[in-house]
């Protein structure tokens, strides 16, 4: 998802993250931001800019959107290259990815879920979301087959461009939504039924932001997840599914709260 915002450099080659000495105990944690389906790291631009102004080191690695096994394994490798404490943040499908990727990574001090999916061990997005009425976005999908280089095939899921504004980003301008529709990155259909095999939110402090007007994930599902995970703080704002774009300050504030609560300033 790309919006008309000033581009901010957010990532570097993972191999360089571990260079130098480990972070001092009192150093601010690094913030790692994981985007969701139909998006790329530029969806975090407004948040990155604010966090950098607050003196945080920020990484927004790519989420390949190929399914939980691949995406969480990739992120887990990335996290292990970052020295010092980490606050790990996931938007939407990114919430699933961080839940599995952070398991066993001791320097991830807290998890922040923004309009996110938080399955427990053995759950998929499909099984978890079935507890609640389907979100409007689920009726706006477009499937497109693809072929891999080795000859295997799969199915990508997009949002129908003419529905994206109403079902995904209704609090942005039509122009911004049109840009998102044109630049959206598909997610593999298999990701909807992939089960997570670990849920790091059982062992790490959790912070949750709920968009009350979320049409991508039912807000009642987000509240249920927060309660189940015994979230230390749950913030509700009047926002669509893309609060990281439409309300970057509120998202930044919650991330900073998690960073400060972790004992690193």
N, C-alpha and C positions, 0 to 999 in steps of 0.2 A: 504494500500500500504506500503510495507516494503522494505527498501533499505539497501545496505551494508554500513551502517554508524555507527559510535559509538553511542550506545544507550545513551540517556540522560533522566533522570527522569523528567517527565513533569507534573505529576498530583498527587494530593493527595485526600483524602476523602473530598468531598465537605463540610461536617459538620465542618471540622477544619478551613476552610477559614475565617470564621467570628469571630474566637476567638481573644480576645485581643481588643485593642482600634482601633478606626477608623484611617485610614491613615492620617498623617498630610497633610495640604494643598499643601505643596511643595514637597511631596514625589512623586517619579516616579509612573506613573500609572501601574497597573497590565496589562499584555498582555494576552488575552484569544484567543487561536487559535482553529479554528473549521475546521476539515478536510472535504473533500468531498466524493463523491461516489467512491466505489472500493478501499477505503483507510482506514487507521487507523491513530492514532495520531503520529505514528513514521514517517509519511511523513513530519512532521515538524521538525525532529531532527536537521537538519543543521541550521534552523532558531532559534530554541530554544537555541542551543549552543551559537550562536552569541548574542542573546538578553540577556542571562544570563551573558555573559562576559561583556556586557554593563551595568550590574547592575539592570536589570529588573526582576521582579517576573513574572513567566510565568506559565500559565495553558493551557493544551491541553486536554480538556475533551472528552470523547467518543461521537461521533455522531452515533446514532443507525441505521441510514439509513432506517428507517421504514416509512418515509413519513413526510410531513411538520407538521401536527398536533402533532404527538408524539415527533418528534425531536426538534421542536421549543419550546414546553412546557417543555421538559427536560432541554434544554439549558437555558431557562428563569429562571427556578428554580436554576440552577447552578450559573447564574450571580447574583442572589439575595443573594448568600452566600459569595460573594467576596466583601470585604470592600474597600472603596476608589475608585478613578477614574479607569476606564477600557478603554483600546483600544481593540475593538473587531474585529477579523480578520476572514474572511471566504474564503476558497478556493472552487471553482467550485460550487457544490450543497450546500456547506456550506454557500455560499452567500445568498441563499434563506433562510436558517435556521436562520442566524443572523439577516436578515431583519425583520423577524417576532418576533424573540425572544427578540430583544433589545427594542421593542416598549414599552414605559412607564418605562424603567429602566434608571433613571436619571443619575446614575453614569457611564453609558456608554457614553463616551465623544466623540468618533469618531468611524467610521466604515471603515474597510479596506477590499477591495475586490480584491482577487488574482485570475485572470483567472476565474471570477465568474459569477454566474447567479444572477440577481437583478430584480426580478419581482415587479411590482407595485401591489397594492391592487386589488384583483380580477383576477390577472394573474397567470398562471402556467408556468412551464418551457416549456411545449409543445406549449402553445399559444404565448409566447414571442419569442421562437426560430423560430416559423413559419414565422416570418417577414424576415428571412434571409435564404440563402441556407443551407441545412442540413450539419452538420459537418461530416467528415469522420468517426468519432467514432460511430455515430448513425447507421452505417451499419455493425458494428462489434459486436453487442450485442448477447448474448446467454441467453435465458430465461429458468429457471428451476423452476418447481412447488415445493411448500413446504406446510407442514401441521403444524399448531400450536397445542399446548397442549390441547386447548379446542375443537379441531376438525375442526376449520375454516381453510381455505386454502388461499394461495396467490401465487404470482409469483415473483421470484427473477430475477434480471438482472445482468449478469456478462459481462465482456469483453472476447471475444474468445481469449484464451491465445496466439495463433499464430499470432494474429493481434495487440496485445497490444503495441509492440514496435513501429510499424508504425503509429498507430492511436492515441496514448496517450502519449508516452514518447520517441519520436524519437531522442531527444538530450541526452539521457542516453545510457550507454553501453547495448549491448544485454544481458549481464549477469544480470545487474540491472533490466532490463525489464522482464526477465524471473522470477526473484524473485518476482517482483510485480504481475506477472500473477499467480504465485502459491499461493500467500498470499492475493490476493484481497478479499475484503469483498463486497458482493452483496448489491445492493439497491433494495428496494421493487418497483416493476413496477408502483405501484400506485403513487409513488413520482413524476413521470413525469407529472401527470395531477392534482396533488394537487394544489389548488389555495391558495396563501397567503392572509390572511385577514387583515394584517397590513404591512406597509412598513416604517421601522424606518429611512430609508435614506432621507425621506422628512424632518426630524427634526434634523438630526445630520450630522456633517461634514463627507464628503465621500472622500476616497482616493482609486484610482484604478490602478491596474497593468494589462496591456494587453500583452499577449504573441503573438508576430506577427505571429509565426508559429503554433499557437494553432489549433490542429485538433480535440479537444474535444468540444470546443465552438467556434463558428465563431468569429474571432477577430473584425469583423465589428459590431457584436452584443455587444461585450464588450465596444466598443467605443460609440455606441448608448446609452448604459446604463449609461456610465460615463457622457455623455452630458446631458441626461435626469435628472440625479441626481445632476447636477451642481457640479460635483466633484471639490474639492479644488485643487487636483493635480492628473493628470493622467500620468503614466509612461509607456512607451512602450519599451520592450526589445525583443531581438531575442531569443525566447524560445518556447518550446512545452507547452502543457497544464500543465505540472508538474514543473513550474518554481520554486516552493518552494523547490524542490529537486535539480533541475539542476542549479538554480541561487539563492541560499539561501541568498547571500549577497545583491543582488538587492531587494529581498523581505524584508529582514531585514531593509534596508535603508528606504524603504517607511513606514514601521511600526514605525520606530524611528521618522521620520518626523511627522507622525500623533501624536505621543506621545508628541513631543516638541511643536507642534502647539496647543495642548490642554491646554497649559499653565502650565503643570506640568513637572518638570525637574528632 
